[in-house]
């Protein structure tokens, strides 16, 4: 079955430092999505990556899809307290909807 | 545009009871997904409905069931509640899955089983 590993599980950073979370799949993916869940909130869609090697940016967030379409990363430059939350990857497997285990980001002011 | 709505917001039930959770998708969305999120844990896929049909289900026992109505709203039923069913139940909707599975989540129903 689908195996999705997301690392790290937790990350504490000082405000202004960078942050990266990685999502690794055991199988080739057709696409991958990223979601953010604020504490006490619900997941909110951030982006979808489809093409091999794709890189997309949203302000301070950079999303990458690996060349083999088996891994993806989310990088945040110069974190802010508003970045606090859990970031989930969600690989598209066609008919099942798996979410990665998530990376919980704490930003220390 | 109204987002995904869920009811009730909170629910307390006793072990062995049955519960029904409700979800209304965004207007125009035909797919509805249900997830379980236990405290501090990730999202576990429960069920996927599209056009009134159950398209797939996650690794949950049969006492978790549901349905989708002609207006695309959905219900999740859990029978014979167990303590470990205590969790946040999230509903999400998306346009018909013909390429983009971008999901919009509701605020969730917090179920506590005592």
Boltz contact constraints between the chains, C-beta under 6 A:
constraints:
  - contact:
      token1: [A, 42]
      token2: [B, 90]
      max_distance: 6.0
  - contact:
      token1: [A, 42]
      token2: [B, 105]
      max_distance: 6.0
  - contact:
      token1: [A, 42]
      token2: [B, 107]
      max_distance: 6.0
  - contact:
      token1: [A, 42]
      token2: [B, 108]
      max_distance: 6.0
  - contact:
      token1: [A, 43]
      token2: [B, 105]
      max_distance: 6.0
  - contact:
      token1: [A, 45]
      token2: [B, 102]
      max_distance: 6.0
  - contact:
      token1: [A, 92]
      token2: [B, 101]
      max_distance: 6.0
  - contact:
      token1: [A, 95]
      token2: [B, 56]
      max_distance: 6.0
  - contact:
      token1: [A, 96]
      token2: [B, 56]
      max_distance: 6.0
  - contact:
      token1: [A, 97]
      token2: [B, 33]
      max_distance: 6.0
  - contact:
      token1: [A, 97]
      token2: [B, 45]
      max_distance: 6.0
  - contact:
      token1: [A, 99]
      token2: [B, 42]
      max_distance: 6.0
  - contact:
      token1: [A, 99]
      token2: [B, 43]
      max_distance: 6.0
  - contact:
      token1: [A, 101]
      token2: [B, 42]
      max_distance: 6.0
  - contact:
      token1: [A, 102]
      token2: [B, 42]
      max_distance: 6.0
